[in-house]
Amino acid sequence: VIKLILMRHAKSSWKQLFRDHERALTDRGHSSAKTMGAWLKRSGRLPQEAFYLSARRTMETFKGLGFTAEKVEFLPSLYHPSARDLISVLQSATAPSVLLISHNPGITEFAELLARNLPSNHQFYDFPTGATWVGAFNIAVWKNLCFKTESTLDFAIPREMAS
């Protein structure tokens, strides 16, 4: 069994006069990343490998989680990715537990395509900033990953974790 932690970057600011790729997290975004990192630690779901978009907001989200992984890659290909792009990245993974951080609309579509059973939380379909979905696949290696094979283990959003 291998596990995927699929996360949307934390809240970023649109008020800055930067290109989209350079947008930073807001104070709420930094707090949310810390909250989700603590939740993952408490639940014993720390990844050995991580992939994230090379945008500033995803880098800051990863750093804000408060842990690292044995292997970390930031990938420009995760910017506005298709479901095919995301599955291709994961099929290159080698660790039994992987974190993938990207952004919408790709994350929501990808999670819906992977899961056999969707979370009961209605917010899953919006996948708000900082939302994190954890799933398990009954496969031995990531290269065998395909759609509609994941069992949902958990889904959480920062606002619900902080309250």
C-alpha positions, 0 to 999 in steps of 0.5 A: 500500500502506498499513500498520497497526501494531496494538498492545495497551497495555503491562502495567497495574496492577490494584492501584491503587484507580482506575477501570479507565480511570485504571489506570497502567502498571506498571514492566514496562509502561513497559519494554515500551513502550520495548522495542516503540518501539525495535523499531518504530524499528529496523524502520523502521515509524514511523507518521505517524498514531496513534489510541489509547484515551483511558485512562491506560494507552494514553496512557502506552504511546504516550508510552513508545514514544519517538516521536510521529506527525504526527497523534495522536488519543485516542478514548473510542470505543476503550474496549471497541471492537467490530471494527466500531468499530475498522475505522470509526476506521481508515477515517477515517485519512489517512496511509499508516502508522497506529498503533492502540493499544487493549486486549483482547478487541477487539484480538485479534478485530480482528487475526484478522478483518483478516488473510488470513495469521495469524502463526505465533507462537501468542501472537497468539491471546492478544495479550499486553500490549504485543503489536504486529502489523504488516500491509500492505493493498493499498489506496490509501486507508483508507476502502476497508479491509475484513476479510481483506485484510491481509498480516501483516508481523510480530508481536512481544511485549515479552518476546520482544524483550527476550530 
